[in-house]
Amino acid sequence: SSKSSTFYDDPLNESPHEDSTSQGSSSNVFQIRTQFEHLGRWTKDHPIANVIRDPSRSVSTRKQLKIDAMWCFFDAFLTSVKPKNFKQAMTKPLWIGAMQEEIHEFKRLEV
């Protein structure tokens, strides 16, 4: 069941799709759904103030967190390893692409 608030003289049992004559003097009816309406189920035992990440995001398993951590390690450490010479660089497709980008940039800047 979704929780919604209706701004109107009598918010109970009103629908925004009723014709304007049954709505009395107010012609604008707004329904606003709470951004995290599903949070009401578990915030009693797990206060929202203790949630570290975005509460609308699904829960991550330990395996997913491990994979995320491995990508962080890869990004932080392994991508900073540079080839020692041109011959080593030519064996790595990413380094070939990086060198080509630099060459194109030199040509563009007319260096």
C-alpha positions as CSV (number, residue, x, y, z in Angstrom):
1,S,0.0,0.0,0.0
2,S,1.3,3.4,-0.9
3,K,1.1,6.3,1.5
4,S,0.2,9.6,-0.1
5,S,-0.9,13.0,1.2
6,T,-3.6,15.0,-0.6
7,F,-3.7,18.7,-0.1
8,Y,-7.3,19.6,-0.2
9,D,-10.1,20.6,2.2
10,D,-10.9,17.0,2.9
11,P,-7.9,14.8,2.1
12,L,-9.6,11.5,2.9
13,N,-11.1,9.5,0.1
14,E,-10.4,12.2,-2.5
15,S,-9.0,11.4,-5.9
16,P,-7.1,13.8,-8.2
17,H,-9.1,12.3,-11.1
18,E,-12.5,13.4,-9.9
19,D,-14.1,16.2,-12.0
20,S,-13.5,19.8,-10.8
21,T,-17.1,20.4,-9.8
22,S,-17.0,17.8,-7.0
23,Q,-13.8,19.4,-5.5
24,G,-15.5,22.5,-4.2
25,S,-13.6,25.8,-4.4
26,S,-10.2,24.4,-4.9
27,S,-9.3,23.4,-8.4
28,N,-5.8,22.1,-7.8
29,V,-5.3,18.8,-6.0
30,F,-1.8,17.6,-5.5
31,Q,-0.8,14.1,-4.4
32,I,2.7,13.8,-3.1
33,R,4.2,10.5,-2.4
34,T,6.9,10.3,0.1
35,Q,10.3,9.8,-1.5
36,F,11.1,6.7,0.6
37,E,7.7,5.4,1.4
38,H,9.0,1.8,1.6
39,L,11.3,2.8,4.5
40,G,8.5,2.8,7.0
41,R,8.7,-1.0,7.2
42,W,12.2,-1.1,8.6
43,T,13.0,2.3,10.1
44,K,11.5,1.2,13.4
45,D,14.3,-1.3,14.1
46,H,16.9,0.5,11.9
47,P,16.8,4.3,12.4
48,I,17.3,6.2,9.2
49,A,20.0,8.3,10.9
50,N,22.2,5.1,11.1
51,V,22.0,4.4,7.4
52,I,25.3,5.1,5.8
53,R,24.4,5.0,2.1
54,D,21.4,6.1,0.0
55,P,18.4,4.3,1.6
56,S,16.6,4.0,-1.8
57,R,19.5,1.8,-3.1
58,S,19.2,-1.9,-2.7
59,V,21.1,-3.8,-0.1
60,S,24.5,-5.0,-1.1
61,T,25.7,-8.5,-0.3
62,R,29.2,-9.3,1.0
63,K,30.1,-10.7,-2.3
64,Q,29.0,-7.5,-4.1
65,L,31.0,-5.4,-1.6
66,K,34.0,-7.6,-2.1
67,I,33.8,-7.1,-5.9
68,D,33.5,-3.3,-5.4
69,A,36.5,-3.3,-3.1
70,M,38.5,-5.3,-5.7
71,W,37.7,-2.7,-8.4
72,C,38.8,0.0,-6.0
73,F,42.1,-1.8,-5.4
74,F,42.5,-2.3,-9.2
75,D,41.9,1.3,-9.9
76,A,44.1,2.6,-7.1
77,F,47.1,0.3,-7.6
78,L,47.2,-1.8,-10.7
79,T,46.3,0.9,-13.2
80,S,49.2,3.1,-11.9
81,V,51.8,0.4,-13.1
82,K,53.6,1.9,-16.1
83,P,55.5,-0.1,-18.6
84,K,59.3,0.2,-18.4
85,N,59.8,0.6,-22.1
86,F,58.1,1.0,-25.4
87,K,58.2,-2.7,-26.2
88,Q,56.2,-3.5,-23.0
89,A,53.8,-0.7,-23.7
90,M,53.1,-2.1,-27.2
91,T,51.9,-5.4,-25.6
92,K,49.1,-3.7,-23.7
93,P,46.1,-2.5,-25.7
94,L,45.2,0.2,-23.2
95,W,48.7,1.7,-23.4
96,I,48.5,1.6,-27.2
97,G,45.2,3.5,-27.0
98,A,46.7,6.0,-24.5
99,M,49.7,6.7,-26.8
100,Q,47.4,7.2,-29.8
101,E,45.3,9.7,-27.8
102,E,48.4,11.6,-26.9
103,I,49.6,11.6,-30.5
104,H,46.2,12.9,-31.7
105,E,46.3,15.6,-29.0
106,F,49.7,16.7,-30.2
107,K,48.5,16.9,-33.8
108,R,45.4,18.8,-32.7
109,L,47.5,21.4,-30.8
110,E,50.0,21.5,-33.6
111,V,52.9,20.7,-31.2
